[in-house]
Amino acid sequence: MTASSNDNLVFRSMTLTDVPEIVAIELEAFTCPWTREAFINELTNNHFARYMVMELDGKVIGYGGMWTIMDEAHVTNIAVRTEYRGQGLGERLLIELQKLAIYCGSSRMTLEVRVSNEIAQRLYRKLGFEPSGIRPAYYSDNLEDALIMWAELSLPDGVEQEHDNQ
């Protein structure tokens, strides 16, 4: 399936009713997926957590989450359904997360990415992230190192902030 650039994507806050779809995307995207309980806990108990979904024609096709603490945002996870990858939708989703982080008062954003995940690293660099260190044996499935990346947050030229209900 493809999503043309003219399709109307909707970005909105994640709700508890989204959790089954989010868990399905997690299972597609990650070797160590988060559980249903982890997402429920994030949405109900973590006051620092901000999660959004990306919908196309009413179907959840991606999501992203972060913790906003003081002036920093830490991306916890971001994923797009397999059949929608390679179309720039991950970039659009991350830009929306950055806009939300700015709205929440963050001036910097950080994330970890597998050192072997060059596709994700290219996207992150494109959106202003720079490597700043390594977390050794960060991933529990194969003890792969994580690359820590940071970005200074600012809205790109021509991008307006529109987060009324986040």
C-alpha angles and dihedrals in degrees: 000000000000135000113212120216088252094060116112107243117193122210115194142152115285115247133195090258089062094058098093091053091045092051089051090054090047090055090051095046109037139048089211102038124188115249130242088252092054092056093045089051092049092051097044108030110023109083090185093057122105117180129177136183130215114219131192116191090344094308121117105235100165146000142193136195140192144168116237111206121170105315097337133086121202115199107223099182143343128182143161125206112266096246092054099049122115094036100097093259094122088056092050090049093050091048088054090050089051091050090050091048090053090048088053091053101262120145097179135039130200137186142166123235132180111265087231095053099094094161092060092042090055090053092048093049090049088057095049104270118142128192114256107167150326131265103208117226091355098153113072097205096065104356090246117168121250123225111223113218131186134193133190106230124234131140112259117244111281094017116119126203111244113167108133100151105030 
